[in-house]
Amino acid sequence: MEKASSAAFQVAGEMTWQEAGQGVKRQVMGYDGQLMVVKVDFETGAVGTPHTHPHSQATYVASGKFKVKIGEEEAVLQEGDGYYVAPDVLHGCVCLEAGRLVDTFSPMRRDFLP
């Protein structure tokens, strides 16, 4: 298996955004095989479609307000809050006020790479 990793520095203005759903876009930041950081911008009303993946995920709410569902639990989170998703647990969100989530994954999400 090839070893993938980002450059040592990520300059946001020089990096591309990927469409990730209606009103949702993401920018992959630093990563290697064990870790990945991704910025995800949401417009008000945009949905992070419920899904599962085999990665551990910890997310920081950098701005905005989100209704987040993890398994059977649900919470409304805003700037400064965060959440954790264990591998293979169904999770998703609805953006209540436009904002940004900063997702971290372990191991990295190869499916997010071009």
A tleap script that builds the chain and sets N, CA, C and O, in Angstrom:
source leaprc.protein.ff14SB
mol = sequence {
  NMET GLU LYS ALA SER SER ALA ALA PHE GLN
  VAL ALA GLY GLU MET THR TRP GLN GLU ALA
  GLY GLN GLY VAL LYS ARG GLN VAL MET GLY
  TYR ASP GLY GLN LEU MET VAL VAL LYS VAL
  ASP PHE GLU THR GLY ALA VAL GLY THR PRO
  HIE THR HIE PRO HIE SER GLN ALA THR TYR
  VAL ALA SER GLY LYS PHE LYS VAL LYS ILE
  GLY GLU GLU GLU ALA VAL LEU GLN GLU GLY
  ASP GLY TYR TYR VAL ALA PRO ASP VAL LEU
  HIE GLY CYS VAL CYS LEU GLU ALA GLY ARG
  LEU VAL ASP THR PHE SER PRO MET ARG ARG
  ASP PHE LEU CPRO
}
set mol.1.N position { 0.849 -1.178 0.000 }
set mol.1.CA position { 0.000 0.000 0.000 }
set mol.1.C position { 0.896 1.244 0.000 }
set mol.1.O position { 1.851 1.326 0.773 }
set mol.2.N position { 0.585 2.201 -0.863 }
set mol.2.CA position { 1.386 3.416 -0.928 }
set mol.2.C position { 1.126 4.276 0.301 }
set mol.2.O position { 0.029 4.290 0.860 }
set mol.3.N position { 2.153 4.977 0.694 }
set mol.3.CA position { 2.007 5.891 1.828 }
set mol.3.C position { 1.598 7.251 1.290 }
set mol.3.O position { 2.279 7.810 0.431 }
set mol.4.N position { 0.512 7.777 1.782 }
set mol.4.CA position { 0.018 9.083 1.340 }
set mol.4.C position { 0.183 10.072 2.473 }
set mol.4.O position { -0.052 9.752 3.638 }
set mol.5.N position { 0.590 11.280 2.117 }
set mol.5.CA position { 0.632 12.339 3.123 }
set mol.5.C position { 0.567 13.693 2.427 }
set mol.5.O position { 0.884 13.826 1.245 }
set mol.6.N position { 0.149 14.681 3.191 }
set mol.6.CA position { 0.064 16.049 2.679 }
set mol.6.C position { 1.433 16.707 2.753 }
set mol.6.O position { 2.382 16.155 3.311 }
set mol.7.N position { 1.510 17.889 2.181 }
set mol.7.CA position { 2.694 18.724 2.353 }
set mol.7.C position { 2.756 19.153 3.817 }
set mol.7.O position { 1.762 19.058 4.537 }
set mol.8.N position { 3.905 19.618 4.249 }
set mol.8.CA position { 4.073 20.030 5.643 }
set mol.8.C position { 3.176 21.213 6.006 }
set mol.8.O position { 2.705 21.317 7.138 }
set mol.9.N position { 2.941 22.105 5.038 }
set mol.9.CA position { 2.119 23.292 5.294 }
set mol.9.C position { 0.945 23.313 4.331 }
set mol.9.O position { 1.077 22.919 3.172 }
set mol.10.N position { -0.213 23.775 4.814 }
set mol.10.CA position { -1.397 23.923 3.971 }
set mol.10.C position { -1.797 25.394 4.002 }
set mol.10.O position { -2.139 25.923 5.059 }
set mol.11.N position { -1.755 26.054 2.850 }
set mol.11.CA position { -2.144 27.458 2.735 }
set mol.11.C position { -3.549 27.471 2.135 }
set mol.11.O position { -3.734 27.169 0.956 }
set mol.12.N position { -4.526 27.820 2.955 }
set mol.12.CA position { -5.935 27.683 2.570 }
set mol.12.C position { -6.253 28.328 1.229 }
set mol.12.O position { -6.986 27.747 0.429 }
set mol.13.N position { -5.719 29.513 0.967 }
set mol.13.CA position { -6.014 30.224 -0.273 }
set mol.13.C position { -5.466 29.548 -1.519 }
set mol.13.O position { -5.870 29.882 -2.633 }
set mol.14.N position { -4.559 28.611 -1.347 }
set mol.14.CA position { -3.955 27.910 -2.476 }
set mol.14.C position { -4.555 26.517 -2.669 }
set mol.14.O position { -4.172 25.801 -3.595 }
set mol.15.N position { -5.483 26.132 -1.808 }
set mol.15.CA position { -6.034 24.778 -1.841 }
set mol.15.C position { -7.439 24.783 -2.429 }
set mol.15.O position { -8.173 25.764 -2.314 }
set mol.16.N position { -7.798 23.677 -3.057 }
set mol.16.CA position { -9.121 23.566 -3.672 }
set mol.16.C position { -10.156 23.080 -2.662 }
set mol.16.O position { -9.837 22.447 -1.656 }
set mol.17.N position { -11.403 23.404 -2.973 }
set mol.17.CA position { -12.551 22.911 -2.213 }
set mol.17.C position { -13.233 21.839 -3.054 }
set mol.17.O position { -13.242 21.919 -4.282 }
set mol.18.N position { -13.800 20.841 -2.394 }
set mol.18.CA position { -14.561 19.778 -3.059 }
set mol.18.C position { -16.024 19.929 -2.682 }
set mol.18.O position { -16.348 20.170 -1.519 }
set mol.19.N position { -16.907 19.788 -3.656 }
set mol.19.CA position { -18.340 19.766 -3.353 }
set mol.19.C position { -18.633 18.479 -2.591 }
set mol.19.O position { -18.154 17.407 -2.963 }
set mol.20.N position { -19.422 18.588 -1.524 }
set mol.20.CA position { -19.699 17.430 -0.676 }
set mol.20.C position { -21.196 17.295 -0.410 }
set mol.20.O position { -21.598 16.710 0.596 }
set mol.21.N position { -22.016 17.829 -1.300 }
set mol.21.CA position { -23.457 17.815 -1.136 }
set mol.21.C position { -23.994 19.205 -1.371 }
set mol.21.O position { -23.232 20.168 -1.455 }
set mol.22.N position { -25.312 19.315 -1.479 }
set mol.22.CA position { -25.928 20.617 -1.729 }
set mol.22.C position { -25.686 21.532 -0.545 }
set mol.22.O position { -26.116 21.240 0.571 }
set mol.23.N position { -24.989 22.653 -0.787 }
set mol.23.CA position { -24.701 23.611 0.269 }
set mol.23.C position { -23.570 23.194 1.191 }
set mol.23.O position { -23.389 23.781 2.258 }
set mol.24.N position { -22.799 22.175 0.784 }
set mol.24.CA position { -21.705 21.664 1.607 }
set mol.24.C position { -20.446 21.547 0.742 }
set mol.24.O position { -20.492 21.019 -0.369 }
set mol.25.N position { -19.319 22.048 1.269 }
set mol.25.CA position { -18.052 21.872 0.574 }
set mol.25.C position { -16.976 21.592 1.614 }
set mol.25.O position { -17.083 22.002 2.770 }
set mol.26.N position { -15.919 20.873 1.173 }
set mol.26.CA position { -14.857 20.519 2.110 }
set mol.26.C position { -13.487 20.831 1.514 }
set mol.26.O position { -13.292 20.830 0.298 }
set mol.27.N position { -12.550 21.096 2.421 }
set mol.27.CA position { -11.169 21.361 2.045 }
set mol.27.C position { -10.291 20.452 2.907 }
set mol.27.O position { -10.231 20.599 4.128 }
set mol.28.N position { -9.614 19.511 2.249 }
set mol.28.CA position { -8.742 18.577 2.955 }
set mol.28.C position { -7.459 19.307 3.337 }
set mol.28.O position { -6.795 19.900 2.488 }
set mol.29.N position { -7.126 19.257 4.599 }
set mol.29.CA position { -5.936 19.939 5.113 }
set mol.29.C position { -4.827 18.894 5.303 }
set mol.29.O position { -4.579 18.098 4.397 }
set mol.30.N position { -4.166 18.883 6.446 }
set mol.30.CA position { -3.053 17.970 6.674 }
set mol.30.C position { -3.504 16.536 6.895 }
set mol.30.O position { -4.556 16.284 7.483 }
set mol.31.N position { -2.688 15.593 6.410 }
set mol.31.CA position { -3.006 14.174 6.597 }
set mol.31.C position { -1.789 13.304 6.372 }
set mol.31.O position { -0.830 13.692 5.704 }
set mol.32.N position { -1.855 12.127 6.943 }
set mol.32.CA position { -0.988 11.003 6.606 }
set mol.32.C position { -1.845 9.762 6.795 }
set mol.32.O position { -3.057 9.884 6.971 }
set mol.33.N position { -1.272 8.600 6.765 }
set mol.33.CA position { -2.065 7.378 6.865 }
set mol.33.C position { -2.852 7.243 8.150 }
set mol.33.O position { -3.853 6.527 8.190 }
set mol.34.N position { -2.419 7.919 9.203 }
set mol.34.CA position { -3.043 7.762 10.517 }
set mol.34.C position { -4.015 8.858 10.908 }
set mol.34.O position { -4.809 8.677 11.832 }
set mol.35.N position { -3.970 10.014 10.210 }
set mol.35.CA position { -4.737 11.173 10.651 }
set mol.35.C position { -5.094 12.051 9.463 }
set mol.35.O position { -4.333 12.143 8.500 }
set mol.36.N position { -6.259 12.699 9.533 }
set mol.36.CA position { -6.649 13.658 8.497 }
set mol.36.C position { -7.474 14.766 9.143 }
set mol.36.O position { -8.310 14.505 10.008 }
set mol.37.N position { -7.230 16.014 8.712 }
set mol.37.CA position { -8.004 17.172 9.156 }
set mol.37.C position { -8.707 17.754 7.930 }
set mol.37.O position { -8.081 17.971 6.893 }
set mol.38.N position { -10.018 18.007 8.058 }
set mol.38.CA position { -10.830 18.484 6.934 }
set mol.38.C position { -11.730 19.620 7.418 }
set mol.38.O position { -12.425 19.478 8.424 }
set mol.39.N position { -11.717 20.756 6.700 }
set mol.39.CA position { -12.666 21.837 6.961 }
set mol.39.C position { -13.906 21.572 6.115 }
set mol.39.O position { -13.801 21.233 4.936 }
set mol.40.N position { -15.079 21.729 6.722 }
set mol.40.CA position { -16.331 21.514 5.993 }
set mol.40.C position { -17.225 22.729 6.217 }
set mol.40.O position { -17.603 23.025 7.350 }
set mol.41.N position { -17.562 23.432 5.136 }
set mol.41.CA position { -18.424 24.609 5.202 }
set mol.41.C position { -19.849 24.242 4.816 }
set mol.41.O position { -20.072 23.525 3.840 }
set mol.42.N position { -20.816 24.736 5.589 }
set mol.42.CA position { -22.238 24.466 5.370 }
set mol.42.C position { -23.004 25.764 5.215 }
set mol.42.O position { -22.772 26.721 5.953 }
set mol.43.N position { -23.912 25.798 4.262 }
set mol.43.CA position { -24.881 26.884 4.166 }
set mol.43.C position { -26.038 26.543 5.104 }
set mol.43.O position { -26.249 25.373 5.421 }
set mol.44.N position { -26.786 27.549 5.549 }
set mol.44.CA position { -27.952 27.302 6.390 }
set mol.44.C position { -28.910 26.350 5.696 }
set mol.44.O position { -29.244 26.542 4.527 }
set mol.45.N position { -29.351 25.333 6.408 }
set mol.45.CA position { -30.273 24.340 5.867 }
set mol.45.C position { -29.606 23.156 5.202 }
set mol.45.O position { -30.271 22.160 4.916 }
set mol.46.N position { -28.308 23.237 4.948 }
set mol.46.CA position { -27.597 22.117 4.310 }
set mol.46.C position { -27.566 20.920 5.253 }
set mol.46.O position { -27.562 21.065 6.475 }
set mol.47.N position { -27.543 19.735 4.651 }
set mol.47.CA position { -27.596 18.491 5.410 }
set mol.47.C position { -26.313 17.696 5.217 }
set mol.47.O position { -25.861 17.475 4.093 }
set mol.48.N position { -25.746 17.281 6.316 }
set mol.48.CA position { -24.679 16.279 6.289 }
set mol.48.C position { -25.403 14.943 6.352 }
set mol.48.O position { -25.784 14.487 7.429 }
set mol.49.N position { -25.592 14.320 5.198 }
set mol.49.CA position { -26.393 13.101 5.077 }
set mol.49.C position { -25.924 12.030 6.057 }
set mol.49.O position { -24.725 11.766 6.149 }
set mol.50.N position { -26.850 11.410 6.791 }
set mol.50.CA position { -26.459 10.347 7.722 }
set mol.50.C position { -25.663 9.255 7.001 }
set mol.50.O position { -26.036 8.806 5.918 }
set mol.51.N position { -24.558 8.841 7.630 }
set mol.51.CA position { -23.661 7.860 7.030 }
set mol.51.C position { -22.828 7.189 8.114 }
set mol.51.O position { -22.843 7.608 9.272 }
set mol.52.N position { -22.110 6.153 7.732 }
set mol.52.CA position { -21.152 5.491 8.614 }
set mol.52.C position { -19.828 5.366 7.870 }
set mol.52.O position { -19.783 5.440 6.642 }
set mol.53.N position { -18.768 5.179 8.618 }
set mol.53.CA position { -17.456 4.878 8.052 }
set mol.53.C position { -16.625 4.200 9.140 }
set mol.53.O position { -16.933 4.325 10.325 }
set mol.54.N position { -15.574 3.486 8.741 }
set mol.54.CA position { -14.780 2.734 9.722 }
set mol.54.C position { -13.760 3.573 10.491 }
set mol.54.O position { -12.952 3.022 11.239 }
set mol.55.N position { -13.783 4.892 10.320 }
set mol.55.CA position { -12.812 5.777 10.954 }
set mol.55.C position { -13.350 6.342 12.265 }
set mol.55.O position { -14.557 6.543 12.400 }
set mol.56.N position { -12.478 6.599 13.222 }
set mol.56.CA position { -12.834 7.405 14.382 }
set mol.56.C position { -12.881 8.850 13.910 }
set mol.56.O position { -12.065 9.257 13.083 }
set mol.57.N position { -13.828 9.630 14.426 }
set mol.57.CA position { -13.977 11.023 14.006 }
set mol.57.C position { -14.181 11.905 15.229 }
set mol.57.O position { -15.005 11.607 16.093 }
set mol.58.N position { -13.424 12.991 15.293 }
set mol.58.CA position { -13.651 14.033 16.300 }
set mol.58.C position { -13.824 15.330 15.521 }
set mol.58.O position { -13.033 15.635 14.628 }
set mol.59.N position { -14.865 16.094 15.862 }
set mol.59.CA position { -15.203 17.306 15.114 }
set mol.59.C position { -15.308 18.496 16.050 }
set mol.59.O position { -15.841 18.397 17.156 }
set mol.60.N position { -14.786 19.627 15.579 }
set mol.60.CA position { -14.848 20.894 16.294 }
set mol.60.C position { -15.754 21.841 15.509 }
set mol.60.O position { -15.604 21.977 14.295 }
set mol.61.N position { -16.684 22.488 16.189 }
set mol.61.CA position { -17.561 23.466 15.546 }
set mol.61.C position { -16.841 24.815 15.576 }
set mol.61.O position { -16.775 25.478 16.612 }
set mol.62.N position { -16.300 25.208 14.413 }
set mol.62.CA position { -15.538 26.457 14.326 }
set mol.62.C position { -16.457 27.674 14.244 }
set mol.62.O position { -16.115 28.753 14.727 }
set mol.63.N position { -17.635 27.488 13.622 }
set mol.63.CA position { -18.618 28.571 13.537 }
set mol.63.C position { -19.962 27.980 13.173 }
set mol.63.O position { -20.049 26.828 12.746 }
set mol.64.N position { -21.024 28.778 13.343 }
set mol.64.CA position { -22.368 28.337 12.989 }
set mol.64.C position { -23.056 27.561 14.090 }
set mol.64.O position { -22.596 27.515 15.231 }
set mol.65.N position { -24.183 26.943 13.715 }
set mol.65.CA position { -24.979 26.144 14.646 }
set mol.65.C position { -25.483 24.917 13.896 }
set mol.65.O position { -25.960 25.033 12.767 }
set mol.66.N position { -25.381 23.746 14.513 }
set mol.66.CA position { -25.704 22.479 13.869 }
set mol.66.C position { -26.526 21.580 14.791 }
set mol.66.O position { -26.274 21.515 15.995 }
set mol.67.N position { -27.503 20.893 14.219 }
set mol.67.CA position { -28.185 19.818 14.937 }
set mol.67.C position { -27.491 18.534 14.492 }
set mol.67.O position { -27.540 18.171 13.316 }
set mol.68.N position { -26.848 17.854 15.431 }
set mol.68.CA position { -26.036 16.679 15.136 }
set mol.68.C position { -26.695 15.453 15.752 }
set mol.68.O position { -27.123 15.477 16.906 }
set mol.69.N position { -26.770 14.383 14.969 }
set mol.69.CA position { -27.297 13.112 15.473 }
set mol.69.C position { -26.208 12.063 15.340 }
set mol.69.O position { -25.639 11.871 14.265 }
set mol.70.N position { -25.924 11.385 16.448 }
set mol.70.CA position { -24.938 10.306 16.492 }
set mol.70.C position { -25.630 9.105 17.112 }
set mol.70.O position { -25.995 9.129 18.287 }
set mol.71.N position { -25.810 8.059 16.323 }
set mol.71.CA position { -26.587 6.924 16.808 }
set mol.71.C position { -27.979 7.407 17.148 }
set mol.71.O position { -28.654 7.976 16.290 }
set mol.72.N position { -28.430 7.198 18.371 }
set mol.72.CA position { -29.757 7.646 18.811 }
set mol.72.C position { -29.714 8.974 19.557 }
set mol.72.O position { -30.757 9.498 19.947 }
set mol.73.N position { -28.508 9.528 19.763 }
set mol.73.CA position { -28.362 10.783 20.501 }
set mol.73.C position { -28.381 11.968 19.555 }
set mol.73.O position { -27.906 11.883 18.422 }
set mol.74.N position { -28.941 13.086 20.036 }
set mol.74.CA position { -29.015 14.296 19.228 }
set mol.74.C position { -28.715 15.495 20.106 }
set mol.74.O position { -29.111 15.540 21.271 }
set mol.75.N position { -27.997 16.491 19.528 }
set mol.75.CA position { -27.680 17.711 20.262 }
set mol.75.C position { -27.570 18.862 19.282 }
set mol.75.O position { -27.256 18.665 18.108 }
set mol.76.N position { -27.830 20.068 19.771 }
set mol.76.CA position { -27.601 21.284 18.994 }
set mol.76.C position { -26.283 21.858 19.501 }
set mol.76.O position { -26.121 22.143 20.688 }
set mol.77.N position { -25.339 22.021 18.563 }
set mol.77.CA position { -23.997 22.478 18.896 }
set mol.77.C position { -23.684 23.770 18.161 }
set mol.77.O position { -24.185 24.009 17.062 }
set mol.78.N position { -22.849 24.604 18.777 }
set mol.78.CA position { -22.463 25.873 18.162 }
set mol.78.C position { -20.969 26.107 18.371 }
set mol.78.O position { -20.266 25.272 18.940 }
set mol.79.N position { -20.503 27.260 17.901 }
set mol.79.CA position { -19.084 27.596 17.944 }
set mol.79.C position { -18.449 27.238 19.286 }
set mol.79.O position { -18.953 27.603 20.348 }
set mol.80.N position { -17.339 26.520 19.213 }
set mol.80.CA position { -16.605 26.122 20.407 }
set mol.80.C position { -16.942 24.729 20.897 }
set mol.80.O position { -16.192 24.161 21.691 }
set mol.81.N position { -18.067 24.157 20.439 }
set mol.81.CA position { -18.469 22.812 20.838 }
set mol.81.C position { -17.794 21.775 19.944 }
set mol.81.O position { -17.119 22.126 18.976 }
set mol.82.N position { -17.976 20.529 20.265 }
set mol.82.CA position { -17.418 19.452 19.458 }
set mol.82.C position { -18.160 18.160 19.696 }
set mol.82.O position { -19.037 18.080 20.556 }
set mol.83.N position { -17.796 17.135 18.918 }
set mol.83.CA position { -18.376 15.811 19.096 }
set mol.83.C position { -17.437 14.737 18.605 }
set mol.83.O position { -16.520 14.990 17.824 }
set mol.84.N position { -17.689 13.515 19.086 }
set mol.84.CA position { -16.896 12.339 18.728 }
set mol.84.C position { -17.828 11.276 18.154 }
set mol.84.O position { -18.928 11.055 18.661 }
set mol.85.N position { -17.364 10.620 17.081 }
set mol.85.CA position { -18.117 9.520 16.469 }
set mol.85.C position { -17.219 8.290 16.436 }
set mol.85.O position { -16.147 8.312 15.831 }
set mol.86.N position { -17.656 7.226 17.082 }
set mol.86.CA position { -16.919 5.963 17.043 }
set mol.86.C position { -17.052 5.329 15.654 }
set mol.86.O position { -18.001 5.629 14.929 }
set mol.87.N position { -16.121 4.465 15.283 }
set mol.87.CA position { -16.212 3.805 13.979 }
set mol.87.C position { -17.555 3.089 13.789 }
set mol.87.O position { -18.089 2.481 14.717 }
set mol.88.N position { -18.076 3.178 12.581 }
set mol.88.CA position { -19.278 2.459 12.137 }
set mol.88.C position { -20.577 2.886 12.820 }
set mol.88.O position { -21.566 2.155 12.760 }
set mol.89.N position { -20.596 4.045 13.462 }
set mol.89.CA position { -21.822 4.563 14.083 }
set mol.89.C position { -22.472 5.546 13.111 }
set mol.89.O position { -21.806 6.435 12.579 }
set mol.90.N position { -23.778 5.381 12.881 }
set mol.90.CA position { -24.521 6.263 11.986 }
set mol.90.C position { -24.555 7.671 12.570 }
set mol.90.O position { -24.869 7.859 13.746 }
set mol.91.N position { -24.225 8.670 11.728 }
set mol.91.CA position { -24.219 10.063 12.185 }
set mol.91.C position { -24.480 10.999 11.018 }
set mol.91.O position { -24.250 10.651 9.860 }
set mol.92.N position { -24.968 12.201 11.343 }
set mol.92.CA position { -25.240 13.218 10.340 }
set mol.92.C position { -25.613 14.511 11.035 }
set mol.92.O position { -25.679 14.568 12.263 }
set mol.93.N position { -25.859 15.557 10.244 }
set mol.93.CA position { -26.195 16.847 10.843 }
set mol.93.C position { -27.053 17.676 9.897 }
set mol.93.O position { -27.137 17.412 8.697 }
set mol.94.N position { -27.686 18.689 10.484 }
set mol.94.CA position { -28.402 19.714 9.731 }
set mol.94.C position { -27.827 21.046 10.196 }
set mol.94.O position { -27.697 21.289 11.396 }
set mol.95.N position { -27.484 21.904 9.244 }
set mol.95.CA position { -26.922 23.203 9.583 }
set mol.95.C position { -28.058 24.185 9.874 }
set mol.95.O position { -28.862 24.488 8.992 }
set mol.96.N position { -28.121 24.678 11.105 }
set mol.96.CA position { -29.162 25.617 11.516 }
set mol.96.C position { -28.764 27.064 11.234 }
set mol.96.O position { -29.622 27.900 10.950 }
set mol.97.N position { -27.474 27.359 11.312 }
set mol.97.CA position { -26.913 28.678 10.972 }
set mol.97.C position { -25.594 28.421 10.258 }
set mol.97.O position { -24.750 27.688 10.773 }
set mol.98.N position { -25.403 29.011 9.082 }
set mol.98.CA position { -24.218 28.756 8.256 }
set mol.98.C position { -22.959 28.713 9.110 }
set mol.98.O position { -22.785 29.521 10.021 }
set mol.99.N position { -22.084 27.758 8.803 }
set mol.99.CA position { -20.878 27.635 9.604 }
set mol.99.C position { -19.888 26.639 9.058 }
set mol.99.O position { -20.005 26.147 7.935 }
set mol.100.N position { -18.901 26.357 9.899 }
set mol.100.CA position { -17.797 25.478 9.519 }
set mol.100.C position { -17.537 24.451 10.612 }
set mol.100.O position { -17.475 24.779 11.797 }
set mol.101.N position { -17.389 23.206 10.187 }
set mol.101.CA position { -16.931 22.130 11.056 }
set mol.101.C position { -15.495 21.796 10.682 }
set mol.101.O position { -15.125 21.865 9.510 }
set mol.102.N position { -14.690 21.437 11.667 }
set mol.102.CA position { -13.339 20.948 11.420 }
set mol.102.C position { -13.320 19.490 11.878 }
set mol.102.O position { -13.334 19.189 13.071 }
set mol.103.N position { -13.288 18.594 10.884 }
set mol.103.CA position { -13.309 17.157 11.146 }
set mol.103.C position { -11.893 16.606 11.228 }
set mol.103.O position { -11.016 17.011 10.465 }
set mol.104.N position { -11.675 15.684 12.154 }
set mol.104.CA position { -10.440 14.913 12.177 }
set mol.104.C position { -10.827 13.440 12.103 }
set mol.104.O position { -11.802 13.004 12.715 }
set mol.105.N position { -10.049 12.693 11.348 }
set mol.105.CA position { -10.306 11.271 11.149 }
set mol.105.C position { -9.051 10.464 11.431 }
set mol.105.O position { -7.936 10.895 11.135 }
set mol.106.N position { -9.250 9.288 12.005 }
set mol.106.CA position { -8.167 8.335 12.181 }
set mol.106.C position { -8.713 6.947 11.880 }
set mol.106.O position { -9.699 6.537 12.493 }
set mol.107.N position { -8.099 6.207 10.951 }
set mol.107.CA position { -7.054 6.688 10.052 }
set mol.107.C position { -7.629 7.671 9.036 }
set mol.107.O position { -8.819 7.984 9.072 }
set mol.108.N position { -6.784 8.156 8.132 }
set mol.108.CA position { -7.203 9.134 7.128 }
set mol.108.C position { -8.324 8.596 6.250 }
set mol.108.O position { -8.509 7.383 6.147 }
set mol.109.N position { -9.067 9.490 5.621 }
set mol.109.CA position { -10.128 9.129 4.674 }
set mol.109.C position { -9.558 9.128 3.261 }
set mol.109.O position { -9.514 10.178 2.620 }
set mol.110.N position { -9.129 7.993 2.769 }
set mol.110.CA position { -8.588 7.911 1.402 }
set mol.110.C position { -9.626 8.337 0.381 }
set mol.110.O position { -9.274 8.864 -0.675 }
set mol.111.N position { -10.916 8.115 0.682 }
set mol.111.CA position { -11.972 8.476 -0.254 }
set mol.111.C position { -12.113 9.988 -0.435 }
set mol.111.O position { -12.811 10.428 -1.348 }
set mol.112.N position { -11.473 10.785 0.404 }
set mol.112.CA position { -11.512 12.238 0.271 }
set mol.112.C position { -10.402 12.775 -0.625 }
set mol.112.O position { -10.413 13.951 -0.986 }
set mol.113.N position { -9.449 11.927 -0.985 }
set mol.113.CA position { -8.342 12.371 -1.824 }
set mol.113.C position { -8.736 12.313 -3.294 }
set mol.113.O position { -9.504 11.440 -3.700 }
set mol.114.N position { -8.206 13.253 -4.101 }
set mol.114.CA position { -8.544 13.258 -5.536 }
set mol.114.C position { -8.001 12.035 -6.256 }
set mol.114.O position { -8.198 11.890 -7.463 }
savepdb mol mol.pdb
quit
